[in-house]
Amino acid sequence: MPQTTFSVRMDAEVKKQFDDFCDKVGMNTSTAFNMFARAVLRERRLPFDVTTESDLFYSESNLAHLRRGVAALNSGRGVEHDII
């Protein structure tokens, strides 16, 4: 199969960390990107979840914490919060 070149721009520190990771698991970055591309084509989707910060805010653990806080308020107790 003919080969082609694929160029990607990224933060230099991210590239260094990615190169280091690939080296530790015994592959190079070209192999890693080929694996990624093949996974996308095979699964017809990104092989990981893409979320926004609001998705993280509404995660199950945050919602559970919020529900406990509401229950505490409803029972007349105060609520502790990491931000306050």
C-alpha positions as CSV (number, residue, x, y, z in Angstrom):
1,M,0.0,0.0,0.0
2,P,1.5,3.4,-0.9
3,Q,2.5,5.6,2.1
4,T,1.9,9.3,2.6
5,T,3.0,11.9,5.1
6,F,0.6,13.4,7.7
7,S,1.7,16.6,9.5
8,V,0.2,17.7,12.8
9,R,0.9,20.8,14.8
10,M,0.9,20.6,18.6
11,D,2.3,22.1,21.7
12,A,6.0,21.1,22.0
13,E,5.6,19.8,25.6
14,V,2.6,17.7,24.6
15,K,4.7,16.2,21.8
16,K,7.5,15.4,24.1
17,Q,5.2,13.8,26.6
18,F,3.5,11.8,23.8
19,D,6.9,10.7,22.4
20,D,8.0,9.6,25.9
21,F,4.7,7.6,26.4
22,C,5.0,5.9,23.0
23,D,8.7,5.0,23.7
24,K,7.7,3.5,27.1
25,V,5.0,1.3,25.4
26,G,7.4,0.2,22.6
27,M,6.1,2.2,19.6
28,N,6.8,5.4,17.8
29,T,4.4,8.3,17.3
30,S,3.7,7.2,13.7
31,T,2.5,3.8,14.9
32,A,0.3,5.5,17.5
33,F,-1.3,7.8,15.0
34,N,-1.8,4.9,12.6
35,M,-3.5,2.9,15.4
36,F,-5.7,5.9,16.1
37,A,-6.7,6.4,12.4
38,R,-7.5,2.6,12.1
39,A,-9.6,2.6,15.3
40,V,-11.6,5.6,14.0
41,L,-12.3,3.9,10.7
42,R,-13.1,0.6,12.3
43,E,-15.5,2.0,14.9
44,R,-16.8,4.9,12.7
45,R,-16.3,7.2,15.7
46,L,-13.6,8.6,17.9
47,P,-12.3,5.8,20.1
48,F,-12.8,7.9,23.2
49,D,-15.5,10.1,24.7
50,V,-15.3,13.8,23.9
51,T,-16.8,16.0,26.6
52,T,-17.1,19.6,27.5
53,E,-16.5,21.2,30.9
54,S,-20.2,21.3,31.4
55,D,-20.3,17.5,30.9
56,L,-17.8,17.1,33.6
57,F,-19.8,19.4,35.9
58,Y,-22.8,17.2,35.4
59,S,-20.9,13.9,36.0
60,E,-22.5,11.2,38.2
61,S,-20.1,12.0,41.1
62,N,-20.9,15.7,41.0
63,L,-24.6,15.1,40.7
64,A,-24.4,12.7,43.7
65,H,-22.6,15.4,45.7
66,L,-25.3,17.9,44.6
67,R,-28.1,15.6,45.6
68,R,-26.5,15.1,49.1
69,G,-26.3,18.9,49.4
70,V,-29.9,19.4,48.5
71,A,-30.9,16.7,51.0
72,A,-28.9,18.3,53.7
73,L,-30.5,21.7,53.0
74,N,-34.0,20.2,53.0
75,S,-33.3,18.6,56.3
76,G,-32.2,21.9,57.8
77,R,-28.4,21.2,57.9
78,G,-25.8,23.4,56.3
79,V,-23.8,22.4,53.3
80,E,-20.1,22.3,53.0
81,H,-18.6,23.3,49.7
82,D,-15.0,23.1,48.5
83,I,-15.1,26.5,46.8
84,I,-16.5,28.4,49.9
